[in-house]
Amino acid sequence: MANLGFIGLGVMGSEMVDRLLAKGHSVTGYNRTRSKAERLIAKGMRFAESPREVAEAADVVLSMVTNGPALKGIAEGPNGFLAGLSAGKILVDISTVGPDLSREIAEKVRALGADMLDAPVSGSVITLQQGNLSVMVGGRAETFEKVKPILLDIGPKVTLVGGNGLALSMKIASNLSLAVQMLAFSEGVLLAEKSGIKREVAVDVLTHSAIASPMIKYRGPFVLQQPEEAWFDVNMMQKDMLLALDLGRQLNVPLPTTAVTNEFLTAARAMNWAKLDFAVIFDVLAKLSGIDTGVGR
């Protein structure tokens, strides 16, 4: 079993550590808010006081934070993981950030004699709990082979897509489709509803039709009722959409449906729905259609 570190114990990070502990790995973890780690400490995780301490203690360090500034925050400075990494160690960053930032940090990691992979995931906390998470990996093939067994303990589908940063490009390309699909699904539901079909019936038909991707099947019902806790909120989804639009500009790839869908996320934030699951773009479109869904009341 491996000697692991994990930085970032949010909803997804905590579930990953749960799985790694259950597989018998030794895990040293860090989170800015220690209270989020108590459940894992009770299961055998050792708590570190800084990202540096995690990097010093572990042979393979996994990190998962919300965005680029957060990644730089745990990487840099006297208590960052760069200060704790040494020759032979491996950093696996699971965060969804810009490919250029990831490559920049990978260069700093390699200058220490260590190595880095970007390994964003596709799926939600429910997907993870069900054991169906997909992991995309960017970096050196020999480093990938060393950590592949560890990543397989997180999800059953682990794919090396290319060099550093390319897994992030793949993740961004994948995630833009989530919100675009949700908006298209919302249009269909509302068109059916305003034609006189009950919303519940429209959702049932569409989630069992040819357009029912896995995402539509599990998120489509959210147009009937938002989950108590967002699986992936508006702020997080828009962060990924903006990464996609930025990458599209860099590579001269027009992303018209991404751009339009992003405006619905902006509207959701204006309506104080930023912390709701991004399926709330249905409710934005409903408002424009003259329907008050009651969200936010």
C-alpha positions in Angstrom: 0.0 0.0 0.0 1.2 3.5 -0.7 2.2 6.4 1.5 -0.1 9.2 0.3 -0.8 12.8 1.0 -4.0 14.7 0.2 -4.4 18.4 0.1 -8.0 19.8 -0.1 -10.7 17.9 1.9 -13.8 19.3 0.3 -16.8 17.2 -0.6 -15.0 15.3 -3.4 -11.6 15.3 -1.7 -13.0 13.8 1.4 -14.8 11.0 -0.5 -11.5 10.2 -2.3 -9.6 10.0 1.0 -12.4 7.7 2.3 -11.8 5.4 -0.6 -8.1 5.5 -0.3 -8.2 4.7 3.4 -10.6 1.8 2.7 -8.1 0.4 0.3 -5.5 0.3 3.0 -3.4 3.3 2.0 -1.7 5.5 4.6 -3.0 9.1 4.1 -1.7 12.4 5.5 -4.2 15.1 4.8 -4.5 18.9 5.0 -7.4 21.3 4.8 -7.6 25.0 5.7 -10.6 24.2 7.9 -9.6 21.3 10.2 -13.2 20.6 11.2 -13.8 19.1 7.7 -11.1 16.6 8.4 -12.4 15.2 11.7 -14.4 12.4 10.2 -11.3 11.2 8.2 -9.0 11.6 11.2 -11.4 9.2 13.1 -10.9 6.7 10.2 -7.1 6.8 10.5 -6.0 9.8 8.4 -3.1 11.8 9.9 -3.8 15.5 9.8 -1.0 17.9 8.7 -0.7 21.5 9.6 0.3 22.7 6.1 0.7 21.6 2.5 4.4 21.5 3.0 4.0 19.0 5.9 1.9 16.8 3.6 4.6 16.9 0.9 7.3 16.1 3.3 5.4 13.1 4.8 4.1 11.4 1.6 5.7 9.7 -1.4 2.7 10.6 -3.7 0.8 13.8 -3.0 -2.7 14.4 -4.4 -4.3 17.8 -4.4 -7.8 19.0 -5.2 -8.8 22.7 -4.8 -11.4 25.0 -6.3 -9.4 27.1 -8.8 -6.1 28.4 -10.0 -5.5 31.0 -7.2 -6.2 28.2 -4.6 -3.7 25.9 -6.3 -1.1 28.6 -6.3 -1.9 29.2 -2.6 -1.2 25.6 -1.6 1.9 25.4 -3.9 3.8 28.6 -3.1 5.4 30.1 0.0 7.3 28.6 3.0 4.3 26.3 3.8 3.4 25.4 0.3 3.9 21.9 -1.1 6.8 23.0 -3.3 8.7 23.7 -0.1 8.1 20.1 0.9 8.6 18.1 -2.3 11.9 16.4 -2.9 13.5 14.1 -5.5 11.5 11.0 -6.4 8.2 12.3 -5.1 5.1 12.7 -7.3 2.4 15.4 -7.2 -1.0 14.5 -8.7 -3.2 17.5 -9.0 -6.9 16.7 -9.4 -8.0 20.4 -9.5 -9.7 21.8 -12.6 -7.5 24.8 -13.5 -6.0 26.4 -16.6 -3.6 24.1 -18.5 -0.9 26.8 -18.6 -0.9 27.2 -14.8 -0.7 23.5 -14.4 2.3 23.3 -16.7 4.0 26.2 -14.9 3.7 24.4 -11.6 4.9 21.1 -13.2 8.1 22.8 -14.3 8.7 24.0 -10.7 8.0 20.5 -9.4 10.5 18.9 -11.9 13.1 21.4 -10.9 13.0 19.8 -7.4 13.6 16.3 -8.9 10.0 15.4 -8.4 7.3 14.9 -11.0 3.7 16.1 -11.5 0.6 14.8 -13.3 -2.6 16.7 -13.8 -5.5 14.3 -13.2 -8.9 16.0 -13.3 -12.0 13.7 -12.9 -15.3 13.4 -14.6 -18.3 12.8 -12.4 -20.0 14.0 -9.2 -19.7 12.9 -5.6 -22.5 10.5 -6.3 -20.5 9.0 -9.2 -17.5 8.7 -6.9 -19.6 7.0 -4.2 -20.9 4.5 -6.7 -17.4 3.8 -7.9 -17.9 5.1 -11.4 -15.6 8.1 -11.5 -13.4 8.7 -14.6 -9.9 10.1 -14.3 -8.0 11.8 -17.1 -4.3 12.1 -16.7 -1.7 14.4 -18.3 2.1 13.9 -17.9 5.0 11.5 -18.4 3.9 7.9 -19.2 6.4 6.4 -16.7 5.1 8.6 -13.9 1.5 7.7 -14.9 2.3 4.0 -14.6 3.6 4.5 -11.1 0.4 6.1 -9.8 -2.1 4.3 -12.0 -2.9 1.7 -9.3 -3.6 4.5 -6.8 -5.9 6.3 -9.2 -7.8 3.1 -10.0 -8.6 3.0 -6.3 -10.5 6.3 -6.8 -12.2 5.4 -10.1 -12.4 2.5 -12.5 -11.6 4.4 -15.7 -8.1 6.0 -15.8 -6.8 7.3 -19.1 -3.5 9.0 -20.0 -4.5 11.5 -22.6 -1.0 13.1 -23.3 1.5 15.4 -21.8 1.2 17.9 -18.9 -1.9 20.1 -19.2 -3.7 18.0 -21.8 -5.9 16.2 -19.2 -7.1 19.6 -18.1 -7.8 20.5 -21.7 -9.8 17.3 -22.0 -11.7 18.0 -18.7 -12.6 21.5 -19.8 -13.8 20.2 -23.2 -15.9 17.7 -21.3 -17.3 20.1 -18.7 -18.5 22.7 -21.2 -20.9 20.1 -22.5 -22.5 19.6 -19.1 -24.0 23.1 -19.0 -24.7 23.2 -22.7 -26.7 19.9 -22.4 -28.5 21.2 -19.3 -29.6 24.4 -21.2 -30.8 22.4 -24.2 -32.7 20.0 -21.9 -34.3 22.9 -20.1 -35.5 24.4 -23.4 -37.2 21.1 -24.3 -38.9 20.7 -20.9 -40.2 24.3 -21.0 -41.4 24.0 -24.6 -43.3 20.9 -23.6 -44.7 22.5 -20.4 -46.0 25.6 -22.2 -47.6 23.3 -24.8 -49.7 21.9 -21.9 -47.6 18.9 -20.9 -46.9 18.5 -17.2 -43.3 19.2 -16.3 -43.0 15.8 -14.5 -44.2 14.0 -17.6 -41.8 16.0 -19.9 -38.8 15.2 -17.6 -39.8 11.5 -17.5 -40.1 11.2 -21.3 -36.9 13.1 -22.0 -34.8 11.3 -19.4 -35.8 8.0 -21.1 -35.4 9.2 -24.7 -32.6 9.2 -27.2 -31.2 12.5 -25.8 -30.8 11.1 -22.3 -27.0 11.1 -21.6 -25.9 10.0 -18.2 -25.7 13.6 -17.1 -29.3 14.3 -18.2 -30.5 11.1 -16.4 -29.1 12.2 -13.0 -29.4 15.9 -13.3 -32.6 16.2 -15.3 -34.8 15.6 -12.3 -33.3 18.7 -10.7 -35.6 20.9 -12.8 -38.4 19.5 -10.6 -36.6 20.1 -7.3 -33.1 21.4 -6.6 -31.0 19.0 -4.4 -30.5 20.1 -0.8 -26.8 20.5 -1.4 -25.5 21.4 -4.9 -23.6 18.7 -6.6 -21.8 21.3 -8.7 -22.8 24.9 -8.1 -23.2 27.8 -10.5 -19.9 29.4 -9.4 -17.9 26.2 -10.1 -19.6 25.6 -13.4 -19.0 29.1 -14.6 -15.4 28.9 -13.6 -15.0 25.9 -16.0 -17.0 27.6 -18.7 -14.7 30.6 -18.5 -11.7 28.3 -18.7 -13.2 26.8 -21.9 -13.9 30.2 -23.5 -10.3 31.3 -22.7 -8.9 28.1 -24.2 -11.1 28.6 -27.2 -9.7 32.1 -27.7 -6.2 30.8 -27.4 -6.7 28.0 -29.9 -9.0 29.9 -32.3 -11.9 27.5 -31.7 -15.4 29.2 -31.8 -17.5 28.1 -28.9 -20.9 29.7 -29.6 -23.1 27.5 -27.5 -20.6 27.6 -24.6 -20.7 31.4 -24.7 -24.5 31.6 -24.7 -24.9 29.1 -21.9 -22.3 31.0 -19.9 -24.7 34.0 -20.0 -27.4 32.0 -18.3 -24.9 31.2 -15.5 -24.2 34.9 -15.2 -28.0 35.5 -14.9 -28.3 32.8 -12.2 -25.6 34.6 -10.2 -27.5 37.9 -10.6 -30.6 36.2 -9.2 -28.5 35.1 -6.1 -28.5 31.5 -7.2 -24.7 31.1 -7.3 -24.6 28.4 -4.6 -27.4 26.3 -6.2 -26.7 23.4 -8.5 -26.0 24.7 -12.1 -29.2 22.9 -13.1 -30.8 26.2 -11.9 -30.3 27.5 -15.4 -33.6 25.8 -16.0 -35.2 28.3 -13.6 -33.5 31.2 -15.3 -35.0 30.2 -18.6 -38.3 29.5 -16.9 -38.4 33.1 -15.7 -37.8 34.4 -19.2 -40.7 32.2 -20.3 -43.0 33.7 -17.7 -42.9 30.8 -15.3 -42.0 31.3 -11.6 -40.6 28.0 -10.4 -40.3 29.2 -6.8 -36.6 28.6 -6.5 -34.9 30.9 -4.0 -38.0 31.4 -1.9 
